[in-house]
């Protein structure tokens, strides 16, 4: 099974709570032997990094939340954001016609698109129940976030195979479809523990910026990675006509690499990933994508400066450091192979 935990930061301040969250996510779907419930449980039973839950729980540490309220409020909201994220994975795999998820056959590969879509809908409904139980304010925050990330996904579909799409538009799409859930996690954690307005804004800003960086890294790894390291097939986004920052940068250049890329994409010919990687490196587009990632991570780190020092803030910094090191090491590996 694909496992990224060894390369992930240690969420020590909330490690025990994260284990509780993972169990509750799996328990949110009742066991059954029929295909639909089995599909609903499928991704919940194969936990990922629980990054969004970790962000929520870490965000609570900057306020004051009595221990007796932690389980019924903070943990429940962390479960809700993980369920929401899991629901988006079902839908993403159907849209992408993906065959792998977390190193295993995707739900749609096992049960088909119809069952997988309804499984995603069911998991989403379980998340919505928990958000509703938390009250009107939380429900409103979650509803707006779901609306925004859905709009981001639709805007992404609008520019599929668009050779004229700009970097700024791609960044706006990423902010909506991915960073929204990171920001929501941080906002909910700050809210439930009564973090003051100044610190809550800083935490939310960190979530938004780390979310953009996370997606840009994922985009780059989809181009440069392999099946073993990714836990899924590489090049899915490009085959779907979704252009990452590196692709967009190369397309915008007045160079022979840009001409070759436009010809390949415009004619719908199957571009070999090995050739594409060399083209993107020669054009400086990989370096440009790395610069954008580093810029997002620096911005995320700067948002943390107003927060009180301590283990939670240190862990958030470590997340940014890990993403930076991970990206640098990943690209160096590709360079060695090339």
C-alpha positions in Angstrom: 0.0 0.0 0.0 1.2 3.5 -0.8 2.3 5.2 2.4 3.5 8.8 2.8 3.6 8.9 6.6 7.4 8.4 6.8 8.0 11.6 4.9 5.3 13.6 6.7 5.9 15.9 9.7 5.1 14.5 13.2 1.9 16.0 14.4 2.9 15.2 18.0 0.8 17.9 19.7 -2.4 16.2 18.3 -1.2 12.7 17.5 -3.6 10.9 19.9 -6.5 13.0 18.7 -5.7 12.2 15.1 -5.9 8.5 15.8 -9.3 9.1 17.3 -10.4 11.0 14.2 -9.2 8.3 11.9 -11.3 5.7 13.8 -14.4 7.9 13.8 -14.1 8.6 10.1 -14.1 4.8 9.4 -17.0 4.4 11.9 -19.1 7.1 10.2 -20.1 4.6 7.5 -22.0 1.5 8.9 -20.6 -1.9 8.0 -22.4 -3.9 5.4 -21.6 -6.6 2.9 -23.6 -5.0 0.0 -21.6 -3.1 -2.6 -22.7 0.4 -1.9 -21.8 0.5 1.8 -18.6 -1.3 1.1 -17.7 1.3 -1.5 -18.6 4.1 1.0 -16.2 2.6 3.6 -13.5 1.9 1.1 -11.5 5.2 1.3 -12.4 5.7 5.0 -10.7 2.4 5.8 -7.5 3.4 3.9 -6.6 6.6 5.8 -4.4 9.2 4.2 -2.3 11.9 5.9 -5.3 13.4 7.8 -3.6 16.8 7.1 -6.9 18.8 7.2 -7.9 17.3 10.5 -4.4 18.0 11.8 -4.6 21.6 10.8 -8.0 21.9 12.5 -6.8 20.3 15.8 -3.5 22.3 15.8 -5.5 25.5 15.2 -7.5 24.8 18.4 -4.2 25.0 20.4 -3.9 28.7 19.9 -7.1 29.3 22.0 -8.7 27.9 25.1 -10.9 24.9 24.8 -11.9 22.9 27.9 -10.9 19.3 27.8 -14.5 18.1 28.3 -15.5 20.0 25.1 -12.7 18.8 23.0 -14.1 15.4 22.1 -17.6 16.5 21.3 -16.7 19.6 19.3 -13.1 19.7 18.0 -12.9 16.0 17.3 -16.3 16.0 15.6 -15.3 18.9 13.3 -12.0 17.2 12.5 -14.0 14.1 11.5 -16.3 16.3 9.4 -13.5 17.9 7.4 -11.9 14.5 6.7 -15.2 13.1 5.6 -15.7 16.1 3.3 -12.2 15.6 1.9 -12.8 11.9 1.4 -16.0 12.6 -0.5 -14.1 14.9 -3.0 -11.7 12.0 -3.6 -14.5 9.7 -4.8 -15.8 12.4 -7.2 -12.2 13.3 -8.4 -11.5 9.7 -9.3 -14.7 9.4 -11.3 -14.0 12.6 -13.2 -10.4 11.6 -13.8 -11.3 8.0 -14.6 -8.5 7.1 -12.1 -7.5 3.5 -11.6 -5.5 4.0 -8.4 -5.9 5.8 -5.1 -3.5 5.6 -2.2 -1.7 2.7 -3.9 -4.9 0.6 -4.3 -7.5 0.2 -7.0 -9.8 3.3 -6.8 -13.4 2.8 -5.8 -14.6 3.5 -9.4 -12.2 0.9 -10.7 -13.7 -1.7 -8.3 -17.4 -0.8 -8.4 -17.9 1.5 -11.3 -18.6 5.2 -11.6 -22.3 5.0 -10.5 -21.6 3.3 -7.2 -18.5 5.4 -6.6 -20.4 8.7 -7.3 -23.2 7.7 -4.8 -20.6 6.6 -2.3 -19.0 10.1 -2.5 -22.4 11.7 -2.1 -23.1 9.5 1.0 -19.8 10.4 2.6 -20.5 14.0 1.9 -23.9 13.7 3.6 -22.2 12.3 6.7 -19.9 15.3 6.8 -22.9 17.7 6.4 -24.6 16.1 9.4 -21.6 16.8 11.6 -21.3 20.4 10.4 -25.1 20.9 11.0 -24.8 19.5 14.5 -22.2 22.2 15.3 -24.7 25.0 14.8 -25.6 27.7 12.3 -22.3 29.4 12.1 -20.3 26.3 11.4 -22.9 25.1 8.9 -22.7 28.4 7.1 -18.9 28.3 6.9 -18.9 24.7 5.6 -21.7 25.4 3.1 -19.8 28.4 1.7 -16.6 26.3 1.5 -18.3 23.5 -0.3 -19.9 26.0 -2.8 -16.5 27.6 -3.4 -14.6 24.3 -3.9 -17.3 23.0 -6.3 -17.2 26.3 -8.2 -13.4 25.9 -8.4 -13.7 22.4 -9.9 -16.2 23.7 -12.5 -13.9 26.6 -13.4 -11.1 24.1 -13.9 -13.3 22.2 -16.3 -14.0 25.4 -18.2 -10.3 25.8 -19.1 -9.5 22.2 -19.8 -7.3 22.0 -23.0 -7.2 25.8 -23.1 -3.7 26.7 -24.5 -4.2 30.3 -23.6 -5.0 29.8 -19.9 -2.9 32.1 -17.6 -0.9 31.4 -14.5 -3.1 33.8 -12.5 -6.3 32.0 -13.5 -4.8 28.7 -12.5 -3.8 30.1 -9.1 -7.4 31.3 -8.6 -8.7 27.9 -9.4 -6.3 26.2 -7.1 -7.2 28.6 -4.3 -10.9 27.7 -4.7 -10.8 24.0 -5.3 -8.0 23.0 -2.9 -7.0 25.8 -0.5 -10.6 26.4 0.5 -10.8 23.2 2.6 -7.4 23.9 4.2 -8.6 27.4 5.2 -11.9 26.0 6.4 -10.1 23.5 8.7 -8.0 26.3 10.2 -11.0 28.6 10.6 -13.1 25.9 12.4 -10.2 25.1 14.7 -9.7 28.7 15.6 -13.5 29.2 16.1 -14.2 26.3 18.3 -11.4 27.3 20.7 -12.2 31.0 20.8 -9.0 32.2 19.2 -8.9 36.0 19.0 -9.6 37.6 15.7 -6.0 38.6 14.9 -4.7 35.1 15.4 -7.6 33.5 13.7 -7.0 35.6 10.6 -3.3 34.5 10.7 -4.2 30.8 11.0 -6.7 31.0 8.2 -4.1 32.8 6.0 -1.6 30.0 6.7 -4.2 27.4 5.8 -5.1 29.1 2.5 -1.5 29.6 1.4 -0.3 26.1 2.5 -3.3 24.7 0.6 -2.2 26.5 -2.6 1.4 25.3 -2.2 0.1 21.7 -1.5 -1.8 21.7 -4.8 1.0 23.1 -6.8 3.3 20.4 -5.5 0.7 17.8 -6.3 0.4 19.2 -9.8 4.2 19.1 -10.4 4.5 15.6 -9.0 1.7 14.4 -11.3 4.1 15.4 -14.2 7.4 14.3 -12.7 6.4 11.4 -10.4 6.0 7.7 -10.9 3.3 5.2 -9.9 5.2 4.0 -6.9 5.9 7.4 -5.3 2.5 8.8 -6.1 0.3 5.8 -5.3 -1.6 6.5 -8.5 -0.8 6.8 -12.2 1.2 9.9 -13.2 0.1 12.3 -15.9 -3.6 12.0 -15.1 -4.2 15.8 -15.0 -2.5 16.3 -18.4 -4.5 13.5 -20.0 -7.6 15.2 -18.7 -6.6 18.5 -20.2 -5.8 20.1 -16.9 -2.7 22.3 -17.3 -0.5 22.9 -14.2 1.7 25.9 -13.6 4.7 24.3 -15.3 2.7 23.5 -18.5 1.1 27.0 -18.5 4.5 28.7 -18.1 6.0 26.7 -21.0 3.0 27.4 -23.2 3.4 31.2 -22.6 7.0 31.3 -23.7 8.2 32.2 -27.2 10.4 29.2 -27.6 10.8 26.0 -29.5 9.8 24.1 -26.4 6.5 26.1 -26.3 5.9 25.4 -30.0 6.5 21.7 -29.6 4.2 21.6 -26.5 1.4 23.4 -28.3 1.6 21.1 -31.2 1.5 18.0 -29.0 -1.4 19.3 -26.9 -3.3 20.8 -29.8 -3.2 17.7 -31.9 -4.2 15.5 -28.9 -1.3 13.2 -29.5 -0.1 11.2 -26.6 2.9 13.0 -25.1 5.4 10.7 -23.5 6.0 11.9 -19.9 9.8 11.4 -20.3 9.9 13.7 -23.2 7.6 16.2 -21.5 9.8 16.3 -18.4 12.9 17.1 -20.5 11.0 19.8 -22.4 9.7 21.5 -19.2 13.1 21.4 -17.6 14.8 22.9 -20.6 12.2 25.7 -20.9 12.7 26.7 -17.2 9.1 25.8 -16.5 10.0 23.3 -13.7 12.1 26.0 -12.0 9.2 28.5 -12.4 6.8 26.1 -10.7 9.3 25.5 -7.9 9.6 29.3 -7.5 5.9 29.6 -7.2 5.7 26.8 -4.6 8.5 28.4 -2.6 6.7 31.8 -2.7 3.5 30.2 -1.4 5.4 28.4 1.4 7.3 31.6 2.4 4.0 33.5 2.5 2.5 30.7 4.7 5.4 30.9 7.1 5.1 34.7 7.3 1.5 34.3 8.4 2.6 32.3 11.4 4.9 35.0 12.8 2.2 36.7 14.8 1.3 33.5 16.7 2.7 32.6 20.1 5.7 30.3 20.0 5.1 26.7 21.1 4.7 23.2 19.8 1.6 23.9 17.6 3.3 26.8 15.8 6.5 24.8 15.4 4.5 21.9 13.9 2.9 24.3 11.4 6.3 25.6 10.4 7.6 22.0 10.1 4.8 21.3 7.6 6.0 24.1 5.4 9.6 22.9 5.8 8.6 19.4 5.0 6.8 20.4 1.8 9.8 22.4 0.7 12.3 19.7 1.4 10.0 17.1 -0.2 9.7 19.0 -3.4 13.4 19.7 -3.6 14.3 16.1 -3.0 11.7 14.9 -5.5 13.0 17.1 -8.3 16.6 16.2 -7.5 15.6 12.5 -7.9 14.1 13.3 -11.3 17.2 15.1 -12.4 19.4 12.1 -11.4 17.2 9.8 -13.4 17.2 12.1 -16.4 
